Amino acid sequence: MQPFYQGKIDTFCAVYAVLNALQILHGITPAQARELFNEVLVRESRNEVRFRDVLAHRTDYVDLVDQMLEAVRPRYPLIIRAPFASGTPHAEVWNALVEYAAPERRRTGVFRFLRYVPLRDTPVVDHWTTARDVDKSGLHLFDSSLEPGGVYCLRGGELADQAALRPHEYFVIPPECVRLLSLP
């Protein structure tokens, strides 16, 4: 028997990613995070169809992330960039995330990644996370998942532009699902 953790039961990793970004940028407390989390749940529940899609993971969560970021801006000022269109090469996306993984400069990135295992062309993980920092070992994530085998560091060489049958594990970061955040 294993304890339950974020992601095992709920599908709110995108909300946690925004909250973790706010913790990096504004130092929000658990009480402030809980208040924001509850506001998202109340707002999302007003549209039953959309809320059921969120609960069942039938969305990419981009709208939820964007609406949450806009909703928190009056209290927690942010510069929000969505610089990439679908089809942007992964190297360009990677370089931007590495550049923005700089908590000492009050910058971070919130993004979605898909994890693929060998010889499978459908993802085993579809997850939103927050860029924490970067060093020679890779891009470290400030992540809500406590899942055994969870991903807490990405390396540029592990990325691909699209799903395909490959003999090794790899990741796809949909470019349109990247939000680069900084303080004004």
ZIUR-V106465 format. One record per pair of residues at least 4 apart in sequence whose ideal C-beta (glycine too) atoms are under 7 Angstrom apart, sorted by the first residue. I is the first residue (numbers start at 1). GAP is how many residues later the second one is. Records with the same first field share a line. If there is no record, write none. Layout:
I->GAP + GAP
This chain:
4->4 + 5
5->140 + 141 + 142
6->4 + 7 + 10 + 138 + 139 + 140
7->6 + 138 + 140
11->43 + 44 + 46
12->4
13->4 + 114 + 115 + 131 + 132
14->4 + 47 + 50 + 51 + 114
15->4 + 22 + 25 + 53
16->4 + 128
17->4 + 93 + 111 + 112 + 113
18->4 + 47 + 50 + 51 + 92
19->4 + 14 + 17 + 18
20->4 + 110 + 122 + 124
21->4 + 87 + 89 + 109 + 160
22->4 + 6 + 50 + 54
23->4 + 5
24->79 + 84 + 106 + 118
25->81 + 83 + 156 + 158
26->50
28->4 + 5
29->4
30->4
31->4
32->4
33->4
34->4
35->4
36->4 + 36
37->4
38->4
39->4
40->4 + 28
41->4
44->6 + 7 + 10 + 20
45->6
47->4
48->4
49->4
50->4
51->4
52->4
53->5 + 6
54->5 + 10
60->52 + 117
61->4 + 51 + 67
62->4 + 114 + 115
63->4
64->4
65->4 + 45 + 114
66->4
67->4
68->4
69->4 + 9 + 11 + 110
72->4
73->4 + 5
77->106 + 107
78->103
79->102 + 103 + 104 + 105
80->99 + 101
81->99
82->97
83->13 + 97
84->4 + 9 + 91 + 92 + 94
85->90 + 91
86->89 + 90
88->4 + 5 + 87
89->72
90->4 + 69 + 70 + 71 + 83
91->4
92->4
93->4 + 80 + 82 + 85
94->4 + 62 + 65
95->4
96->4 + 84
97->4 + 12 + 14 + 34 + 42 + 81
98->36 + 41
100->7 + 8 + 9 + 31 + 80
101->7 + 8 + 30 + 31 + 32 + 33 + 38
102->5
103->5 + 29 + 30
106->76 + 77
107->74 + 75
108->22 + 23 + 73
109->22 + 69 + 70 + 71 + 72
110->18 + 20 + 69 + 71
111->17 + 18 + 62 + 66 + 67 + 68
112->15 + 16 + 61 + 62 + 65
113->14 + 16 + 58 + 59 + 60
114->9 + 11 + 12 + 57 + 58
115->8 + 9 + 10 + 36 + 56
116->4 + 7 + 8 + 47 + 53 + 54
117->7 + 52
118->48 + 49 + 50 + 51
119->46 + 48
121->42 + 43 + 44
127->18
129->12 + 14
130->11 + 12 + 13
131->8 + 10
132->8 + 9 + 10
133->7
134->5 + 6
137->16
138->15 + 16 + 17
139->14 + 15
140->12 + 13
141->10 + 11 + 12
143->7 + 9
145->5
146->4
154->4 + 17
158->12 + 13
159->11 + 12 + 14
160->4 + 10 + 12
162->10
163->9
166->4
173->5
